[in-house]
């Protein structure tokens, strides 16, 4: 009994270390200023932490003790109807809830796309990638989830989900510029830590992208004399409906690869010879059809317009640039459309992203005018000497405020905002962690708007650590 308790304690420590790596990665990625297509970011490790932790604990033997991880499956990032809903990679709701028996409270993301609401286990939309993945695993395990938990775990290379304004999903490999570089570096480092921590006997990259990152992590660990690097790494096709090959028979392709690479032997999952032969034959047919497929023809364009009447990529880019310039020129949040540079280009990005309601005060912009009739008003927030509003302090880098000139300041009794809407949570996270504010609060400690906690009203982010607004020392009075 003592040996069993010791094994469970070791498994629990392992699960907590893995969860810590994932959470730290998620927080680190939330600090990056992404390109202007990214309008919404979901972090399931935040709002679905309970269900994700439950999955990790089960897979690492906390609930039912077992020895070691044999297979580490690597996915790319949360899908809108999978992990983004319930915190489990490839998390088709039916399989997560009914077969994997994951439990826990699922909350809402801080900023939710109206077309992609997080409904948790009530989500009725099937995650097709997850449905295909877990259908095959369930079949190979004879319908017994404990056979999966005995030897396998699934980990996503990136824990965040990115969306455009239209709710179109953006995968990490589709990101651009410096943001993509920083994300890949952070995720690669975290993956190396995960492999070194779990020390699996085999890594399966689900899709070419995940395989490339897993292979790079294994190679790096090997070159740095880590035993964790000496591991077999191979790929299977991604089960996404966007893949023509997966739509022709993903289960056959994956099963054939499992057989070729020795995964079935390692896990002890039994499959009949007839089924393996059928999978091999079907895989050969699908691959041959792929090789015979002619490449897509590039559209010819004349003066930026293609033969079908749609604008060329160059034309679309110029139109987009003009739209951004128009928004800057007409932006009411910055006098005269003034633009300025900040660390990580955060503020500029949020102007480009279409958030003119949220002003950022810079040294070059005069401080807002405070109505004289408010100078001694009891409605002015408490804590300010002489009942005066916070002014600009050059040492604090920058601060978020309500619409310009405080015309819609969130003080009780003040005029209604000229541009309604809450402050942007992700902008707040990014700005709050600039050098002048380091050490005051971690990103996870900044709460969404709450009038009951903040005397500044609903437009000002809050440091959860002390349940107080930004420190008064950050401002002049």
TAWO-V132064 format. One record per backbone hydrogen bond with DSSP energy under -1.0 kcal/mol. CO is the residue of the C=O (numbers start at 1). NH is the residue of the N-H. E is the energy in kcal/mol with one decimal. If there is no record, write none. Layout:
co:CO nh:NH e:E
co:CO nh:NH e:E
//
This chain:
co:1 nh:5 e:-2.3
co:2 nh:6 e:-2.3
co:3 nh:7 e:-1.9
co:4 nh:8 e:-2.2
co:5 nh:9 e:-2.3
co:6 nh:10 e:-2.1
co:7 nh:11 e:-2.2
co:8 nh:12 e:-2.5
co:9 nh:13 e:-2.3
co:10 nh:14 e:-2.1
co:11 nh:15 e:-2.4
co:12 nh:16 e:-2.4
co:13 nh:17 e:-2.1
co:14 nh:18 e:-2.2
co:15 nh:19 e:-2.6
co:16 nh:20 e:-2.1
co:17 nh:21 e:-2.0
co:18 nh:22 e:-2.2
co:19 nh:23 e:-2.7
co:20 nh:24 e:-2.5
co:21 nh:25 e:-2.0
co:22 nh:26 e:-2.5
co:23 nh:27 e:-2.4
co:24 nh:28 e:-2.2
co:25 nh:29 e:-2.6
co:26 nh:30 e:-1.6
co:28 nh:31 e:-1.0
co:29 nh:32 e:-1.3
co:35 nh:38 e:-1.9
co:40 nh:163 e:-2.3
co:42 nh:161 e:-2.4
co:43 nh:46 e:-2.2
co:43 nh:47 e:-1.3
co:44 nh:48 e:-2.1
co:47 nh:107 e:-2.9
co:48 nh:52 e:-2.1
co:49 nh:53 e:-2.6
co:50 nh:54 e:-2.0
co:51 nh:55 e:-2.1
co:52 nh:56 e:-2.5
co:53 nh:57 e:-2.7
co:54 nh:58 e:-1.9
co:55 nh:59 e:-2.4
co:56 nh:60 e:-1.7
co:57 nh:62 e:-2.7
co:58 nh:61 e:-1.0
co:70 nh:202 e:-1.5
co:71 nh:153 e:-1.4
co:72 nh:204 e:-2.4
co:73 nh:155 e:-2.8
co:74 nh:206 e:-2.8
co:75 nh:157 e:-2.3
co:76 nh:158 e:-2.7
co:79 nh:82 e:-1.3
co:79 nh:84 e:-1.8
co:82 nh:85 e:-1.9
co:82 nh:86 e:-1.7
co:83 nh:87 e:-2.6
co:88 nh:91 e:-1.4
co:90 nh:92 e:-2.4
co:92 nh:96 e:-2.6
co:93 nh:97 e:-2.7
co:94 nh:98 e:-2.3
co:95 nh:99 e:-1.3
co:95 nh:100 e:-3.2
co:96 nh:102 e:-2.5
co:113 nh:116 e:-1.6
co:119 nh:122 e:-2.0
co:120 nh:123 e:-1.6
co:127 nh:131 e:-3.1
co:128 nh:132 e:-2.3
co:129 nh:133 e:-2.4
co:130 nh:134 e:-2.8
co:131 nh:135 e:-1.6
co:132 nh:136 e:-1.8
co:133 nh:137 e:-2.1
co:134 nh:138 e:-2.8
co:135 nh:139 e:-2.1
co:136 nh:140 e:-2.7
co:137 nh:141 e:-1.8
co:138 nh:143 e:-3.1
co:139 nh:142 e:-1.4
co:141 nh:144 e:-1.4
co:144 nh:147 e:-1.3
co:145 nh:149 e:-2.4
co:146 nh:150 e:-1.4
co:148 nh:151 e:-1.6
co:148 nh:152 e:-2.3
co:151 nh:70 e:-1.5
co:151 nh:71 e:-2.6
co:153 nh:73 e:-2.6
co:155 nh:75 e:-2.5
co:161 nh:42 e:-2.6
co:162 nh:170 e:-2.6
co:163 nh:39 e:-2.5
co:163 nh:40 e:-1.9
co:164 nh:167 e:-1.7
co:168 nh:164 e:-2.2
co:171 nh:174 e:-2.3
co:172 nh:175 e:-1.4
co:176 nh:180 e:-1.3
co:177 nh:181 e:-1.7
co:178 nh:182 e:-2.6
co:179 nh:183 e:-2.4
co:180 nh:184 e:-2.6
co:181 nh:185 e:-2.1
co:182 nh:186 e:-2.2
co:183 nh:187 e:-2.9
co:184 nh:188 e:-2.6
co:185 nh:189 e:-2.0
co:186 nh:190 e:-2.1
co:187 nh:191 e:-2.5
co:188 nh:192 e:-2.1
co:189 nh:193 e:-1.8
co:190 nh:194 e:-2.3
co:191 nh:195 e:-2.7
co:192 nh:196 e:-2.3
co:193 nh:197 e:-2.1
co:194 nh:198 e:-2.9
co:195 nh:199 e:-2.5
co:201 nh:232 e:-1.2
co:202 nh:72 e:-2.4
co:203 nh:234 e:-2.1
co:204 nh:74 e:-2.8
co:205 nh:207 e:-1.3
co:205 nh:236 e:-2.1
co:207 nh:211 e:-2.1
co:208 nh:212 e:-2.4
co:209 nh:213 e:-1.9
co:210 nh:214 e:-2.3
co:211 nh:215 e:-3.0
co:212 nh:216 e:-2.0
co:213 nh:217 e:-2.1
co:214 nh:218 e:-2.4
co:215 nh:219 e:-2.4
co:216 nh:220 e:-2.4
co:217 nh:221 e:-2.3
co:218 nh:222 e:-2.2
co:219 nh:223 e:-2.4
co:220 nh:224 e:-1.2
co:221 nh:226 e:-2.8
co:222 nh:225 e:-1.6
co:226 nh:229 e:-1.5
co:227 nh:230 e:-1.1
co:229 nh:231 e:-2.2
co:232 nh:203 e:-2.9
co:234 nh:205 e:-2.8
co:236 nh:207 e:-2.6
co:240 nh:243 e:-1.8
co:243 nh:247 e:-1.8
co:246 nh:250 e:-1.7
co:249 nh:253 e:-1.9
co:250 nh:254 e:-2.9
co:251 nh:255 e:-2.3
co:252 nh:256 e:-2.2
co:253 nh:257 e:-1.8
co:254 nh:258 e:-2.6
co:255 nh:259 e:-2.1
co:256 nh:260 e:-2.5
co:257 nh:261 e:-2.5
co:258 nh:263 e:-1.9
co:262 nh:266 e:-1.9
co:263 nh:267 e:-2.4
co:264 nh:268 e:-1.8
co:272 nh:276 e:-1.9
co:273 nh:277 e:-2.5
co:274 nh:278 e:-2.1
co:275 nh:279 e:-2.3
co:276 nh:280 e:-2.2
co:277 nh:281 e:-2.3
co:278 nh:282 e:-2.5
co:279 nh:283 e:-2.4
co:280 nh:284 e:-2.0
co:281 nh:285 e:-1.8
co:282 nh:286 e:-2.3
co:283 nh:287 e:-2.5
co:284 nh:288 e:-2.2
co:285 nh:289 e:-2.2
co:286 nh:290 e:-1.9
co:287 nh:291 e:-2.2
co:288 nh:292 e:-1.6
co:302 nh:305 e:-1.4
co:304 nh:312 e:-2.8
co:305 nh:302 e:-2.8
co:306 nh:309 e:-1.8
co:310 nh:306 e:-2.8
co:312 nh:316 e:-2.7
co:313 nh:317 e:-2.3
co:314 nh:318 e:-2.1
co:315 nh:319 e:-2.2
co:316 nh:320 e:-2.3
co:317 nh:321 e:-2.4
co:318 nh:322 e:-2.1
co:319 nh:323 e:-2.1
co:320 nh:324 e:-2.3
co:321 nh:325 e:-2.2
co:322 nh:326 e:-2.5
co:323 nh:327 e:-2.2
co:324 nh:328 e:-2.0
co:325 nh:329 e:-2.4
co:326 nh:330 e:-2.2
co:334 nh:337 e:-2.8
co:335 nh:338 e:-1.5
co:342 nh:345 e:-2.3
co:343 nh:346 e:-1.4
co:345 nh:349 e:-2.1
co:346 nh:350 e:-1.8
co:347 nh:351 e:-1.8
co:348 nh:352 e:-2.4
co:349 nh:353 e:-2.0
co:350 nh:355 e:-1.5
co:351 nh:354 e:-1.5
co:355 nh:358 e:-1.4
co:359 nh:401 e:-1.8
co:362 nh:365 e:-2.2
co:371 nh:374 e:-1.8
co:372 nh:375 e:-1.7
co:374 nh:377 e:-1.6
co:377 nh:380 e:-1.5
co:384 nh:387 e:-1.9
co:385 nh:388 e:-1.2
co:393 nh:396 e:-2.5
co:394 nh:397 e:-1.2
co:396 nh:398 e:-2.6
co:399 nh:361 e:-1.3
co:403 nh:406 e:-1.0
co:404 nh:407 e:-2.3
co:406 nh:409 e:-1.9
co:411 nh:414 e:-1.8
co:424 nh:428 e:-2.2
co:425 nh:429 e:-2.3
co:426 nh:430 e:-2.2
co:427 nh:431 e:-3.0
co:428 nh:432 e:-2.6
co:431 nh:434 e:-1.7
co:434 nh:437 e:-2.3
co:437 nh:440 e:-1.9
co:442 nh:445 e:-2.2
co:443 nh:446 e:-1.5
co:445 nh:464 e:-4.6
co:450 nh:453 e:-1.6
co:450 nh:454 e:-1.9
co:454 nh:457 e:-1.8
co:462 nh:447 e:-1.6
co:463 nh:468 e:-1.2
co:468 nh:463 e:-1.6
co:471 nh:474 e:-1.9
co:472 nh:475 e:-2.0
co:476 nh:391 e:-2.5
//
